[in-house]
Amino acid sequence: MSDAKHVGVLALQGDFREHKLMLERLGARVREVRLPAHLEGLGGLVVPGGESTTIGKLAAEYGLDAAVRAAYEAGTLAVWGTCAGAIWMAREILDYRQPHLGIMDIAVRRNAFGRQVDSFEADLEIEGLDAPFRAVFIRAPEIVRVGEGVRVRARYQDRVVFAEQDRLWATAFHPELTGDDRLHREFLERFVAS
């Protein structure tokens, strides 16, 4: 389809397949991104949940961190990090030293909502959505600080779980694990050119 939107999903580790399937259902042309050359021609990149330390190490090893940073700074790429992806994007990680992209002016705390056994679902009021969004939290980070120009779009029990800055999104939860495609649709419509 000629008017399909071109978007990538970082496919080094984690639940990238779920994001890919949801984006494809919305009509996007999706590329799995594993190397810097895979970013060419993309308007957006979704960084999935998974293991943030592994994502950071592999992205650094393959040169993806520098390539993503350069594409974002050049104004050609929007980036959305979910769970581990949000950790990788953060400027500051409070409780652990690991390789990270550091492009979004937020500070995060890993596993702030508990371990795997503490996973849960909750209805969130998300700014810009007309009805609650059922969010899945799995070893979720908390966004504990937002810098100037960072918009908070959702909180869970007064804790920031969705932040937006320019063409950057960070969500502490997993929207790809629900049947609700409203956030994926918004990301495509707002940031990924046809």
C-alpha positions in Angstrom: 0.0 0.0 0.0 1.6 3.3 -1.1 0.2 5.5 1.7 1.4 3.1 4.5 3.4 4.7 7.3 7.0 3.5 7.7 7.8 2.7 11.3 10.4 0.6 13.0 10.4 -1.6 16.1 13.7 -2.2 17.9 14.1 -5.9 17.6 17.1 -6.7 19.7 15.2 -8.3 22.7 11.9 -8.1 24.3 8.3 -8.1 23.1 8.9 -6.4 19.7 6.6 -8.8 17.9 3.5 -7.6 19.8 4.2 -4.0 18.8 4.8 -5.0 15.2 1.6 -6.9 14.9 -0.4 -4.0 16.4 1.2 -1.5 14.0 0.6 -3.7 11.0 -3.1 -4.1 12.0 -3.2 -0.3 11.8 -1.9 -0.3 8.2 1.7 0.6 8.9 4.7 -0.8 7.1 6.9 -2.1 9.9 10.6 -2.9 9.8 12.4 -4.8 12.6 15.4 -2.7 13.5 18.6 -4.4 14.5 21.3 -2.3 12.8 21.8 1.4 12.1 21.0 0.9 8.4 17.6 -0.4 9.3 16.6 3.2 10.5 16.8 4.6 7.0 13.5 6.0 5.8 11.7 5.5 9.1 9.6 8.3 10.7 9.2 6.5 14.0 10.8 3.8 16.2 9.1 1.9 19.0 11.4 0.4 21.6 9.7 -2.5 23.4 9.6 -3.7 26.9 12.1 -6.5 27.8 15.4 -6.3 29.7 16.6 -2.8 29.7 20.3 -3.7 30.4 20.4 -6.1 27.5 18.7 -3.6 25.2 21.2 -1.0 26.2 24.3 -3.2 25.8 23.2 -4.6 22.4 22.2 -1.2 21.1 25.7 0.2 22.1 27.4 -2.9 20.6 25.6 -2.5 17.2 25.9 1.3 17.1 22.2 1.8 17.3 22.3 4.2 20.2 24.4 6.7 18.2 22.3 6.2 15.1 19.0 6.6 16.9 20.3 9.7 18.8 21.5 11.2 15.5 18.2 10.6 13.7 16.2 12.1 16.5 18.4 15.1 16.8 18.2 15.6 13.0 14.4 15.8 13.3 13.7 12.7 11.2 12.8 10.2 13.9 10.1 10.0 16.7 10.9 7.5 19.4 8.5 5.7 21.8 9.9 3.6 24.6 7.6 1.2 26.5 8.7 -0.1 29.9 12.4 -1.1 29.3 12.3 1.2 26.2 11.4 4.1 28.5 14.4 3.3 30.7 16.7 3.2 27.7 15.5 6.6 26.5 15.8 8.3 29.9 18.5 10.9 30.6 18.9 9.5 34.1 18.4 6.0 35.7 18.4 6.4 39.4 19.0 3.0 40.8 21.3 1.2 38.3 24.2 2.0 36.0 23.7 0.6 32.5 24.1 1.8 28.9 21.2 4.0 27.8 20.3 6.5 25.1 19.7 9.4 27.4 17.7 11.6 24.9 14.6 12.3 27.0 14.7 14.7 30.0 13.3 12.3 32.5 14.7 10.3 35.4 13.4 6.7 36.0 13.6 4.1 38.7 13.6 0.5 37.4 11.1 -2.1 38.7 9.4 0.7 40.8 6.1 -1.2 40.8 7.5 -4.5 42.0 8.9 -7.7 40.6 7.3 -10.0 37.9 4.9 -11.6 40.5 3.6 -8.1 41.3 2.4 -7.4 37.7 -1.0 -5.9 37.4 -3.5 -4.1 35.1 -5.1 -0.7 35.8 -7.4 1.7 34.0 -5.5 5.0 33.3 -6.9 8.4 32.4 -4.5 9.4 29.6 -4.5 13.0 28.4 -5.9 13.1 24.9 -7.9 9.9 25.1 -11.6 10.1 25.5 -12.0 6.9 27.6 -9.8 5.1 30.2 -6.9 2.9 28.8 -6.4 -0.5 30.4 -2.6 -0.6 31.0 -0.5 -3.7 31.8 2.4 -3.1 34.2 5.2 -5.8 34.3 8.2 -4.9 36.4 7.4 -1.4 35.4 9.6 1.7 35.9 8.4 4.9 37.4 9.2 8.2 35.9 10.3 10.1 39.0 11.4 13.4 37.5 10.4 15.2 34.3 12.4 18.1 33.0 11.2 21.4 31.4 9.2 20.8 28.3 8.2 17.3 29.3 4.4 16.8 29.4 2.9 14.3 31.8 0.1 12.5 30.0 -0.8 9.8 32.6 -0.3 9.0 36.3 -1.0 5.9 38.3 -1.6 6.7 42.0 0.1 10.0 41.5 3.2 8.4 39.9 4.1 9.4 36.4 3.7 6.5 33.9 3.4 8.4 30.5 5.5 11.4 29.5 6.0 13.2 26.2 8.7 15.5 25.1 8.8 16.8 21.5 8.8 13.6 19.4 9.6 11.3 22.3 7.2 9.2 24.3 7.9 7.1 27.4 5.3 4.8 28.9 6.0 2.6 31.9 3.3 0.2 30.9 2.8 -2.2 27.9 0.1 -0.9 25.5 1.0 -3.7 23.0 -0.4 -6.4 25.4 -3.9 -5.1 25.1 -6.4 -5.0 22.3 -6.5 -1.2 22.5 -4.6 0.3 19.6 -5.4 4.0 20.4 -1.8 4.9 21.5 -0.2 3.1 18.5 -2.7 4.9 16.2 -1.9 8.3 17.7 1.9 7.7 17.5 1.5 6.9 13.8 -0.8 9.8 13.0 1.2 12.4 14.9 4.8 11.5 14.2 5.2 9.1 11.3 4.8 10.6 7.8 3.1 8.7 5.1 
